Amino acid sequence: MNGTLTVVGTGITAVSQLTREAEYCLYTAEKVFYLVTDPHTEAFVRRLNHSAECLKAHYEHGTGKPRLWAYQDMVEAILRPVRAGQRVCAAFYGHPGVFVYPSHESIVRARTEGYEAKMLPGVSAEDMMFADLGFDPALPGLQTYEATGFMLFKPMIDARIPLVLWQIGVVGLLTPEPTPRRENLQALVDTLLQTYPPDHEVVLYQASAYDNVAPVLHVAALDRLAEQDINALSTLYLPPCRTAEPDAASAALLGVRVADLSITQRSGAARIPGKAYGITHPERHDWVTGRTAHEASLPAPLTPHTA
Ligand SMILES: C[S@@+](CC[C@H](N)C(=O)[O-])C[C@H]1O[C@@H](n2cnc3c(N)ncnc32)[C@H](O)[C@@H]1O
């Protein structure tokens, strides 16, 4: 029998965001691999399928092994049982196709070698952000980049459009390291200061892995960002610092009356969303550890992985 590969996402909120199709795939696979960030999901996956094997060991933390090598080893590990004719399921936290190199690479390689391979979507950190911060990427749009790529490729950014930067905790780090490098964060801040004012309020966001625990929404002035508590799961949200105005000529071309547009369409999301809507997170009281009293009673999270 020909081997197959299905890559699935486990979502961000532990266990409850595992889709039915992902769960079925994990349950029926002959071999399962996983890379997740919370112990509940790990325990659930291992209970579902006794063949489940964690991919984390490939990082070889503390050895200076580049992340890219770890990913290549993960891809090899995933493909081995596929080549041996097994039905393989590989699970990654969040959406498996969002900022996850080994998931895409193993699918491409499996297909190139003639095996059936597909990906099932999951809930990503950005999906969580739309819900927790309360903004809609529809209009005026959304700019979203990986922090190291943002620094290296210097894309044109538009101060009228919200900007999301992923993996700021590992900006410029090609090997797994326990803490961010402050000088790299400062370099990122300096780059952003070319577009935004120093007192521009940005949000350090961390979605909660537990559905009864509030997310971290830590607001800081841009020029103080490098001193904040930032970890491998932090995502940065920058609201626009300028208002987007619809172009009158284009509106006329389209036959659109500006007065008929919604407030968001007319003015862009020039605000900290949670703040604008008065959302507070009463459970969240410890910005430093990001843990609430309730969360403190839960099992310790696993060391976060970045893939
Ligand atoms: C390797 S990527 C994995 C993303 C994941 N596949 C997803 O769909 O969200 C890791 C980055 O995702 C973001 N991320 C992961 N978990 C997060 C969380 N709980 N809250 C906010 N951002 C998170 C952070 O920017 C982190 O550095």
The ligand as an SDF file (V2000), in Angstrom:
LIG
                    3D

 27 29  0  0  0  0  0  0  0  0999 V2000
    6.2950   29.2430   14.2430 C   0  0  0  0  0  0  0  0  0  0  0  0
    5.0250   30.4060   14.3020 S   0  0  0  0  0  0  0  0  0  0  0  0
    3.6690   29.2980   14.4250 C   0  0  0  0  0  0  0  0  0  0  0  0
    2.3600   29.9310   14.1150 C   0  0  0  0  0  0  0  0  0  0  0  0
    1.2150   28.9430   14.1790 C   0  0  0  0  0  0  0  0  0  0  0  0
    1.3800   27.9260   13.1870 N   0  0  0  0  0  0  0  0  0  0  0  0
   -0.1220   29.6360   13.9830 C   0  0  0  0  0  0  0  0  0  0  0  0
   -0.8680   29.1880   13.1280 O   0  0  0  0  0  0  0  0  0  0  0  0
   -0.4220   30.5680   14.7130 O   0  0  0  0  0  0  0  0  0  0  0  0
    5.2630   31.0370   15.9220 C   0  0  0  0  0  0  0  0  0  0  0  0
    4.7520   32.4410   16.0500 C   0  0  0  0  0  0  0  0  0  0  0  0
    3.3410   32.4340   16.0070 O   0  0  0  0  0  0  0  0  0  0  0  0
    2.8290   33.4250   16.8810 C   0  0  0  0  0  0  0  0  0  0  0  0
    2.1050   32.7410   17.9610 N   0  0  0  0  0  0  0  0  0  0  0  0
    2.1560   31.4440   18.2900 C   0  0  0  0  0  0  0  0  0  0  0  0
    1.3730   31.1920   19.3510 N   0  0  0  0  0  0  0  0  0  0  0  0
    0.8300   32.3700   19.7000 C   0  0  0  0  0  0  0  0  0  0  0  0
   -0.0430   32.7950   20.7180 C   0  0  0  0  0  0  0  0  0  0  0  0
   -0.5220   31.9460   21.6310 N   0  0  0  0  0  0  0  0  0  0  0  0
   -0.3890   34.1000   20.7640 N   0  0  0  0  0  0  0  0  0  0  0  0
    0.0870   34.9890   19.8680 C   0  0  0  0  0  0  0  0  0  0  0  0
    0.9200   34.6480   18.8940 N   0  0  0  0  0  0  0  0  0  0  0  0
    1.2960   33.3640   18.8120 C   0  0  0  0  0  0  0  0  0  0  0  0
    4.0330   34.1660   17.4430 C   0  0  0  0  0  0  0  0  0  0  0  0
    4.3010   35.2800   16.6070 O   0  0  0  0  0  0  0  0  0  0  0  0
    5.1030   33.1130   17.3460 C   0  0  0  0  0  0  0  0  0  0  0  0
    6.4020   33.6590   17.3430 O   0  0  0  0  0  0  0  0  0  0  0  0
  1  2  1  0
  2  3  1  0
  2 10  1  0
  3  4  1  0
  4  5  1  0
  5  6  1  0
  5  7  1  0
  7  8  2  0
  7  9  1  0
 10 11  1  0
 11 12  1  0
 11 26  1  0
 12 13  1  0
 13 14  1  0
 13 24  1  0
 14 15  1  0
 14 23  1  0
 15 16  2  0
 16 17  1  0
 17 18  1  0
 17 23  2  0
 18 19  1  0
 18 20  2  0
 20 21  1  0
 21 22  2  0
 22 23  1  0
 24 25  1  0
 24 26  1  0
 26 27  1  0
M  CHG  2   2   1   9  -1
M  END
$$$$
